[in-house]
Each structure stands twice: as C-alpha cells, then as structure tokens.
C-alpha cells in the first residue's frame, strides 16, 4: 500500500487517466473527488463488498435452482 500525505486541493494520479483530489478536510472526515474514465467502475468499499456478496448469493441460488431443476427433470414420471 502506498501511503501519501495530501492537503486540500492536491491530487494523486493513478495511471495516466485517474485523478484523486482531496476536496475538503473537516476533522476526521476527508471528502475526495475521483476523475476516472466511464469504463472504470468506482465504488465505496462497503458498496463494492455488498455487490460482491449479492452476486455470490445470486450465483449460488442459481446453481441450487439449476440442480433442483435437473433433479426434477431426471425423475421418472409418477404413475
């Protein structure tokens, strides 16, 4: 992890097309602005983790539903 000190109004470059700027510092809260290309997804970490969890849950639910459907299709018809 790279650790930098930046003051209000100063920026950090990530690659050649992402700029992170310190907009405001109030006590222990820092507001930052992120300028990135549209194809770069930018999320707060807690939102990103929640999206990952939701996607993982949906995938496991889909797998379980697919397994149940396969099981039902493989069952011989009842007399």
C-alpha positions as CSV (number, residue, x, y, z in Angstrom):
1,X,0.0,0.0,0.0
2,X,1.3,3.4,-0.9
3,X,0.7,6.0,1.8
4,X,0.7,9.7,0.9
5,X,0.0,13.0,2.6
6,X,-2.1,15.4,0.6
7,X,-3.6,18.7,1.5
8,X,-6.9,20.2,0.4
9,X,-6.9,20.8,-3.4
10,X,-3.9,18.4,-4.0
11,X,-4.3,15.3,-6.2
12,X,-2.9,11.9,-6.8
13,X,-2.6,10.3,-10.2
14,X,-3.4,6.6,-10.7
15,X,-2.0,5.6,-14.1
16,X,-2.4,8.3,-16.7
17,X,-6.2,8.7,-16.6
18,X,-7.4,8.6,-13.0
19,X,-7.1,11.6,-10.7
20,X,-8.0,11.5,-7.0
21,X,-8.3,15.0,-5.5
22,X,-8.7,16.0,-1.8
23,X,-11.7,18.3,-1.9
24,X,-12.2,19.1,1.8
25,X,-10.9,18.1,5.2
26,X,-13.2,18.5,8.3
27,X,-12.0,16.9,11.5
28,X,-11.7,13.2,10.8
29,X,-13.7,13.3,7.5
30,X,-12.0,13.8,4.2
31,X,-14.0,14.4,1.0
32,X,-12.3,13.2,-2.2
33,X,-13.2,13.6,-5.8
34,X,-12.3,10.9,-8.3
35,X,-12.0,11.6,-12.0
36,X,-11.9,8.4,-14.0
37,X,-12.9,7.2,-17.4
38,X,-16.5,6.0,-17.7
39,X,-15.4,2.4,-18.2
40,X,-13.7,2.4,-14.7
41,X,-16.1,1.4,-12.0
42,X,-15.7,3.4,-8.8
43,X,-17.5,2.3,-5.6
44,X,-17.1,2.9,-1.9
45,X,-15.6,-0.2,-0.4
46,X,-18.7,-1.2,1.6
47,X,-20.8,-0.9,-1.5
48,X,-18.4,-3.0,-3.6
49,X,-18.3,-5.7,-0.9
50,X,-22.2,-5.7,-0.7
51,X,-22.3,-6.1,-4.5
52,X,-19.8,-9.0,-4.4
53,X,-21.9,-10.7,-1.7
54,X,-25.1,-10.2,-3.6
55,X,-23.6,-11.6,-6.8
56,X,-22.2,-14.6,-4.9
57,X,-25.5,-15.3,-3.3
58,X,-27.3,-15.0,-6.6
59,X,-24.9,-17.3,-8.3
60,X,-25.3,-19.9,-5.5
61,X,-29.1,-19.6,-5.7
62,X,-29.0,-20.0,-9.4
63,X,-26.8,-23.1,-9.1
64,X,-29.1,-24.6,-6.4
65,X,-32.2,-23.9,-8.6
66,X,-30.4,-25.4,-11.6
67,X,-29.5,-28.5,-9.6
68,X,-33.2,-28.9,-8.4
69,X,-34.5,-28.5,-11.9
70,X,-32.1,-31.1,-13.2
71,X,-33.1,-33.5,-10.4
72,X,-36.8,-33.0,-11.2
73,X,-36.3,-33.5,-14.9
74,X,-34.4,-36.7,-14.3
75,X,-37.1,-38.2,-12.1
76,X,-39.3,-40.8,-13.8
77,X,-43.0,-39.7,-14.1
78,X,-45.3,-40.8,-11.3
79,X,-47.9,-43.5,-12.2
